[in-house]
């Protein structure tokens, strides 16, 4: 068991580094040999994060004890984490980025302009960069012109003697980060929230998609990458759900949308995620069960975590309720057990609709009227593959109606 959050977080990144596909499409101008070089870079990145996990003090990381709860929790891309510790870990790659942003290649060496580097460090508000450079020197980097925590020359020469190509590969990778805040290709709409790698989080995980031509990258790559760290059963369900949903030409898949994975005719349709039974929100999937237990424990014990499927359905009175007649018995039972509680959460909407909450599902079954909450009765824990047709057909029946806008597909469906 590790003592600090940052140690577990570094291992989460090490474990989340994606395998590099043998033939993925590269951005224009990148050599085909880059794929093999990038594989070597991801191997180094894994080693780097493992070294941080072993010796976080050496890199000047923020040392937050996992056994001391101080309320500094935040929801981020990989789950419930200690925010300040997470930001501290990001400094490692940010310092590398500042170096390569400030330098030019000279054969197999990076020549860094010291003033430009200092300016970039200040702009990015990176404190304690010298400890990070010292740590990187311990795992193979050589910094000529830098010693004892100080830059002593106008230029710093950066090399990696054990594998010289690491330097040029890192330079290309960092340049890909500069192509736009959304990491889009030039052929995509830079103002759009689509067709990008979500934020900078995946940059720290050395995601090959930063170097890919996203305009021709097959959609299945996004699907497989999203579930890379998930347990086999959840991964199998997600992939099977995707395959069934995308048989419908009006379905749009968005791997980077935080609230929804699948849209039909432009409407939010379904989300698959890991959540806990307390916050009931996305907590991410942890590769280390020990860390998951640490983060989900509370004063009252361990919170239960599970894989969930959420269907975004608001069944109106004018819909055909006989669609429920074809549902498996256990799904019907699940729906019936989640009654409308008159929670008044949507009081303003109720006033507009004559006292009816828009999320109340009223339907008949076996001659009995049921009043259920759409948030609960279409929220399924640990869903089964054999039920996928029933789930998807419910969605198709709800949103395949005239009047919905056309879709703007996010990825290239192959």
N, C-alpha and C positions, 0 to 999 in steps of 0.2 A: 504493500500500500504506500502510495506517495504521500508527501506531507502537504504539497502546495497545489492549488488549482492549475497553475501554469504548466506543471509537469503532465497532468492528465490532458490538458488542452493541446500541448505539443504532440502527444501521442495520438490524439484524435486527428490532428492534421496529418501526421505521418501515415496513419491507417487510411485516411480518406483520399490520398493521392491516387488519381485514376491511372489505370494502365493506358499507355499511349497506343492508339490503333495503328496498325501497320501501313494503312493506306488512306488516312483521313485527308481531306482536301486542305491544302495550305493557303494562307493569304498570298496574294500576288506579291512576287518578288522574293519569297522565301524558297531556298533550294530544297529539292526533294531529299537531300541527305540530312536535312534538319530533323526529320522524324527520329532517326536513330540517335542523333545528338541530344534531342530532347528527352529520350528515354534515359540517357545517362544523367541528365540534369535532374530528372525526377528521383533517380536513385540517390543522388547527392542530397536533394531536398529531404528525403526520408531520413538519411543519416543525420542531417543538420537538426531536424526536429527531435530525433531520438537523443541527440547530444544535449539539447536544451532540457529534455525530460530528465536526463541523468545529472546535469549540472546547471540548473537555472541561475544560480548565483553568479556563475562565470559570465553570463550574458547580461547581468544587471536587470533581470526580470523582476516584476512586482511579485512579491512572495506572500500570497494570501493563503492562510492555513485553511484546509478543507474542513476542519472540525470547528471552525469559528464562524458562526452565522452572523453577519452584520447587515443583512438586508440589501446588499449591493448586488442584487440579481437582475439579470436582464435577458429578454428573449432575443436570441440571435440565430444565425443560420444553422448552427450545429446543436442547438438546444439551449437549455437553461444554464447559464454560466455566470461566473463572476466577471462582470464587465471590465473592471479596471485591469484585471489580470489578462483578460483576452486582448485588450488594447496594447498591453505591454508586450505580448507575444507578437503582435502585428509589427512592432517596431523592427523586429529582426529582418523581415523582408523589405520593409520600408527603407531601411538604411542601405540595403543592397540596391534597391531601386534608385535611391538618391545618388549612389556611386555611379551606376551605369548611365543614369540620366546626364551626369556631369562629365562624362568621359567619352573618348573616341578610341576605336580599335587601332592598335599599332602592332601588326602581325598577330600574335596570340596573347598580347598584353593590352590591358585597358589603361589609357593615359587619362587620369582624372584631373580636371582643373580644380585646384584647391579652393579658390574663391567661389566658383560656381557651386561646388559641393557644399560649402559652408552656407551659401545663400539658400540652397534647396533644403538643407537640414532645418534652417530657421523657418522657411516657408511651411514645411510640413510639421513643425513643432516637435522635432525628434530630440528628446533629451537622452543623455547617456549613451551616445552613439559609439564612444570610444570602447566601452565594455563589449559592445556587440562586435566591433572590429577585432578586438582581442580574442573574443570567442571564436570568430570565423578563422582567425589565424591558426588557432589550435586544431582546426579540422581541414587544413590544406591551403587556405588562401595566403598569399604573400603580398604584403603592402610595403613597397619601397617608397620612402619619403614620409613614412608614418612610424613613430616609435614612442613608447612610454606615454600613450594616450594623447599624443599631439601630432598634428601635421606639421612637418618641419621644412617642406619644400613648396614651390609654386605648383608642382604637379605630383600626384601620387600614382605610382605604377602598380597595377593590380594584376596578379597572375595566379594560376592554379597549376603548379608543376605536375601533380599526379595525373591530371587530365586537362591539358591546355585548352581543349575545345569548350570546356565549361564556360570560359569567359565570353567567347563569341556567341554561344547559345544563350547565356544570360542577357547579353546585350540585345539580341533579337527579341527575347521574351519581354524585356522591359520596354522596348520600343513599341511592342504590340499594346502594352498598357496605355501608351500615349496616344493611341489612335482615336480615343474619344472616351468620355466619362462613362458611356454605355458599352464600350468595347465592341462597337458595331463595325461592320465592314463599310467601306465607302459607298457601296451600292445600296445600303439600307438607309432608311429615314432616321437621321440622328436625333430628331425630336420625339421619336416614338419610344414608348416604354417596352417595346417588343424587340425580338431579335438581338438580345444581348445576354451576356453572362451577368448574373445578378450582382450588382454592386462590385466591390473589390474583394469580397470574401474569397471567391474562387481563385483570385490571383495569388493569395497566400498559400493556396493548396496546389499551386503549379498546374492548373487546369490547362490541358492541351488546347481547349477550345479558344483560348485567347489568341492562339496562332493559327486557327482554322479559318477557312473561307466559309463563313456561316451561311452564305447564300446558296451553297450546294451541300452543306453537311446534312446527312439524312436525319430525319426526326428521331429515328430509333436510337441514335447515339445519345440524344438528350434523355430519352427514357431510361436506357441502360445506365447512364452515368448518375442519374438522380437516385437510383436504388442500389448503387454499387455497394454501400456499406450496410444495407438492410439485411435482416435475417432472410433465409431462403424462402420461407413461407410467404412473407410479406412481399418479397421481390417477385415471386411467381404470380401472386395475385395482381400486383400492380401492372405487370407486363401483360397478363391475360386480359385485364380490364381495358388497358389501352388498345389491345388488338380488337376487342369486340366493339368498343366505342368508335374507333376510327373506321369501322366498316361503313359507318354513316358519313356520307360526304359533307354533311353540314357540321360535323364535329371539329372543333379546333382544340389542339393540345398546347398548353403553355407551361413549360417546366419552370419558369422563373416568376410566375404570378404567385404571390404569397397567399391569396385567399381561395384560389381555385386552380385546379389542374386541367379541367375539361370544360369547354364551352360548346353550346349548341345554338346555332343561328345567332351568335353574339351574346347569348345569355349564360350566366354562371350555372354550371350543371353539376359538377362533382369535384370533390377534393379528397385525397387520401393522405393521411399523415399519422405521426405518432403523437399521442397526447396523454396527459395524466387526468385522473378523475377528480382533481381539485380545481385547477385553472381551466381545464377543458380547452386548451389551445395547443398549437404546434410546439412541441418541445424538441423535435429532432430525434434522430436515431443515433444512439451512442455505440461506438465500437468496443468500448470497455464497460462491461456490466458493473464493475466496481465503482466507476465514476458515476454511472447512471444512478446507482443506489445512493451515493453521497448527495447528489443534486436533488433527488426526489424525496429524501427523508425530511420529516418535520418533527415537531415536538410530540405529535401524536403517533409517530411511527412512519412507515414507508408508504408513500403515495403509490397507488397502482398506476402503471403505465400500460398502454395498449395501442395496437394498430387500429385505425378507424377509417371508415368510409362515410363521407357526408354527401348526401344527395340534396341539391338545392331545388326543392319543389314547393310551390305554393299552390296547392290544389284549390281551384275556385269551384263555386257551386255549379257553374255552367259546364264544367268538365265532365267527361264520361267516367263515372265512378266504377263502372263494371271492369275497368282495367285491374282493380284490386282482386277480382274474383280468380284471376289466374296466378296470383302470387302463391309461393310455397307457404304452407301452414305456419311455419316458425317465423316467417317474416310478418305475416298477418298478426300473429300473437304479439310480436315485438311492437308493432304499430299500436295495437289496442292497449297495450300496457303503458303507453306514454300519453296520458290524458292532458287536455288543456287545463292549466292551473289558474286561468284568469289572473296572470301574474302582473298585469298592467304595465308590462315593459314597453308596450307599443300603444299607450293610451292616446297619443296624438293621432296615430293612424286609425285607431278605432273610432275616434270622433269624426274623421273624414268619411268613414265607411258605414256610418249609422250604427256604431256600437260593436261592429264585428272586427276582431283582430285579423289582419290579413294573413297571419301565419297559423290560424286555426283551420285544421282539416276536418271537414264534416262529411262523413260518408256512411253508407249503409252496408251491412254485411249480415246475411242470414236474418234479415228483417229487423236488425238492431242498428240504431243510429250511434255512430262513434264520433266523438269530438276530441281530436288529438292535436298536439303541438308539432308543427312541421320541423322545428329545430330538433326535437327528440325522436319522433317516430321515424325520421329518415336519417338517423345517425346510428350507424351499425358498428359495433365493436367486433374486431377480429373476423371480418367477413370471409365467406367461403367462395372458392372459385366456381363451384357448381351453381351458385346463386347469381353469377354475373349477368346471364341473359335477363333474369327478372329485374335486376337493378337497372340495366341499360334500357330495357323496353319501357320502363316507367318514365325515364328521362326523355326518350324519343317521343312518347305519346304526349308529354307535357309541352315540349318546346318545338316540336315539328308542326307548328301551326302558322297559317298565313299572317303576315304582318311583322315578323321578326326580321331584324336587319341582316344583311349578308355578313359572312365572316371575313376576317382578315387573317389568314393563317399565319401562325408564328414561325413555324419551321418548314423545312422541305420534307414532304412525306414521300418516302421511297417505296 
